[in-house]
């Protein structure tokens, strides 16, 4: 066997070397991430001169470890950039620290804001987020739920896009996995719910147009099969009937062009004098159609939308809109999910329901001049 002088292999002061390879720690830190050896819990233990069980106790927050030992282990973890193997922890029967989130789309600012808030709160509580966007495709949503279940995540947050996912969600609840539905809910599932005052927000928006003197107000939008949208339609209907007016609807399935239908209405003998759009996707579509035809807002037709968005105040005619607290929806839902995980087996808190207030942001598209806010009380 060929032997080498100790000085060319490993120095007496082993702290100068990365424990899982024969290079200096400085050289290891300069390596690209993809070239670095995977750091294990055994490497951390060797760096501290303790057993792997002690390191495991520190990582998992167990008692019976001295403050000095905790300090040494945490310093070694930071120095070596050790990342616990989540899959291995789960296989060993330990609690998963990953939650799942399914949203219809990340191109919609409402859902992207909500998802960002979920990830922030989850990270603050020591959880990772597995994020999927199903693009409102029922088959994709079912497949994503199956993937999450196979990866043994701790709990699920979902903005449901299809009732075809009901049975899977029920099975997940029966297995003890907590589920929280955001923005939209489906009856018959024992899950947490976090929504906004859809009916009240739509009622206030429609009433505001009526206060401006409008009598022919058209309700325009997609996705009426979702209960959040159906509640907005109901709020519009109640406001119109309360004022003794006839509700008028242009409701189409997603994918059907709605712009030409609105333009045809505006060219009719008795055109609507105002439009109430049911979400920001509809608002943008209608605004584009009106701009192409050079129809002036609010002189020729007033407009109020449900869902505010970042650029609404910067439009040529700033849009009056019902603002939903998208980030707050995500935060409340994530806290509800993590609370239930701490209770265990889904927890009684999963039966809770939170309804958040909305704001009517007054800008010029409805005929108002000053910017103001009308807040709904809970």
Beta strands, then each sheet from edge to edge (+ up, - down):
strand 1: 98-103
strand 2: 128-133
strand 3: 155-158
strand 4: 178-182
strand 5: 192-196
strand 6: 217-221
strand 7: 248-251
strand 8: 274-277
strand 9: 302-306
strand 10: 320-323
strand 11: 353-356
strand 12: 359-362
strand 13: 372-375
sheet 1: 2+ 1+ 3+ 4+ 5+ 11+
sheet 2: 7+ 6+ 8+ 9+ 10+ 12- 13+
end
